């Protein structure tokens, strides 16, 4: 007699839509139809569905399952690829659990990695500066997290940086120049004490990274603030 599509899906612990999708991508053979037009799934179809479910739980993608055969020469290569992907996933999940544990011990905004977020909060960064660090941490990479954390731990808010945060877009030339002169010493000290690690510096030097950071800064800071930033960079020799 066989099973209907609904029945075989229930037996395999899946859904009608999933069974139909497997047919569409060639992962599951179409069963014969009864005289009344209904499909009649046999044991071979149920076993195949159970196999697919087992392999997807092990981490196999549907494309991998479609291309593999138990006796194929590349089965070992496929198994190694899946194992490598699982190892990466396990590492990522362990790191996620560590970060969640840190957040449970010391709650902090989630716009930045937990260690950087805590340091940014203690440094009393403005919302725009936090956003810039969020982009920096992303485009330069997770390996630079300790660098940003250490830099922020040495950063100090003062009257000059607070004036920068409140600087109007039409601030005059003298105001911008004096403000740059006042902020530059701290910027110079921070960049000297916390130079980018070589790997992060290489990423920071890429055109795509530069373009992303320029776009971000144009979004976050007004023309007067951008002018002050450029003046600071010139004073400390960054440009």
N, C-alpha and C positions, 0 to 999 in steps of 0.2 A: 504493500500500500504506500509506504513512505510517509513523509511529513510535509505539511504545508510550509510556506516561507515563514509564517509567524511561529509555527511550532518548532522548526529547526533553529530559529533565532533564539527562542526561549530556552531550548535545550542547551544551546552553546553559550548562553549568558550574554547575548548581544542583542542588537535591534534589527528590525526590518530594514531600516535605512542603511545600516552597515552591511547587511547581507547583499542588498542591491548594489551598493558601492563596490563590493568585492567582485561582483559579476562584471560591473562596468569597466574595471581596471584589469580584468583578466586574472584575478587572484583566486577566484572560485568558479569552477565549471558550472555551466547551466545544467539543471537537471532535466530529465524527460518530463513531458507533460502528459497528464491523463486525458482520456477522451473528452472530458468536460472542460479541458483547457487549463486546469490548475497544475501547478508544478508539484512534482513528487520527489522530494529530497530523500536520498538514501543514506545509508551509514557512511559511505565514503565522503559525502558532503559534510556530515556532522563531524567526522574525524578531521577533515580539512579545516573546518571552522575552529575546532578545538586547538588544532596545531597553530593556526594563525593567532589565536588569542594567547596561547602560551608564548609564542615567539615575540609578540608585541610587548608582553609583560617583561620579557627578558631584555627588551630594548631594541629589537629589530624594527626598522622602518618598513612600511608596506612595500616600498620599492625594492628593499633588500629581499623581502620574502618572495616577491614576484620573480626576482631573477635567480634565486638560489634553488638548488636541488640537493637533497641529502647526499647524493653520490657524486656531486660535481667536484671538479678539481679545485675550484675557488672557494669551497665551503670554509676551509681553514682561514683563508684570507678574510672572508666575511665575518667569521667568528672573532678574529683578532680586531677587526675594525669596530665591531659592536663592543667588545671588551674595552677598547681604548676610549670609546665614547662614554661608556659607563664610568670609567675611572675619572674622566673629566667631570661628569655629572656629580659623582660622589664628592669630589674635591670642592665643587661649587656649593653643594648642599651643606657640607661641613663648615665652609666659610660663612654661609648664610646663617647657620645655627650659632656660630660664634658671634656674629654681628647682632643677632637677635638677643643673645645672652647679655651682650654689652648694653643694649638699649634697655633691657629689663632692669639691669643694675643701675644704669645712669641714663634715664630718658633724655633724648635729644631730638631736635628736628631731623627729619629724614631726607632733607634735600641734599645732604652730603653723606659720604661714608661716616660711620659713627665716630671714629677717632677725630677726623677732620671737623665734623659737626660740633663736637664738644669743644674743640680748640677754638673754632670760629665763634661759638657762643660766648666763651670766656673772653675772647678778644673783642667782643661787642661789635662785630662787623655789621655794616649796614646791609640791608636786604640786597642791594645791588652788588656789593662786594661778595656776599655769600653766593649769589647767582654766578658771578664770574668764577669763583672757586669751584662751583659745581661743574661748570663747563671745563675748566682746567683739569680737574681731577679725572673727568671722563676722557677727554681727547688725548691727554698725555699718558693716561693709563694707571691702573691700580698700583703698579709698582712704585709710583711716586707718592703714595698716601703718607708715608712716614715723613717725607720731605715737607709736604704742606703742613702736616701736623706740627712738626718742629718749628717751622717758620712762623706759624700762627701763635705758637706758645711764646715766641719772643717778640711778637708784634704788640705795640702799645697804642691805644687810642689816646689822642691828646687834642688840644685846642685846634691845631692845624688840620688834623684829619677830620675833625667834626666840622670845621669850616668848609672843608672840601665837600663833605656830604651835603651841605646846605648851599653850596655855591650856585648862584643863579646863572642861567645860560648867557646873560648879557653882562657878566662881570667884566670890569675894565682891565686893560692891559697890566696896569701896576698891581692890581689885586692878584691877578693870576701869577705874575712873576714872583711876587713876595711869598705867595702860598707855596709855589713850587720850591723856592729856596728853603722854606721852613720844613717841608716834608722830605726833601731829598736826603738829609743826613740819615734818617731812620731807614729809608729805602736802600741807601748805600750799605748800611750796616747789615741789613737783612740779606741782601744779595751776596755780600761777601761771606757771611757766616753760613748761608744756606744755598750754595750754588746748585743748580739742577744736576742730578746724577747723569752720567754720560748717556745712558740709554734714553732717559727722559728728555735730555737736551736734543738728541737726534730727532725724537718725535716732535718736539716743540719747533724744530727748524724746518719741518716739512711745510710745503706750501698750503696743503689742505688744512693743517692745524692752524697756521697763520691766518688763513682766510676765515676760519671758524671763529677764532678769537677776535679778529677785527670786527666781524659782524656782531658778535656778542657785545663788545664794548660800545659800538655805535648804538646798539639798542639800550644799553644800561646807563650810559653817561651823556650828559648834555654837552654842547660844544665847548663851553668854558672848562668843564671838568676834563674833557679830552685834551684840550690845549695844555692844561696843567700837567696831565700825565706825560705828555710828550716832552714838556719842559723838564720834568723830573728825570725822565729817561736820558735826556741830553746831559743833564748835570752829572748824573752818576755814570755816564759812559755806556749805557745800554744801547744807544743808537748813535 
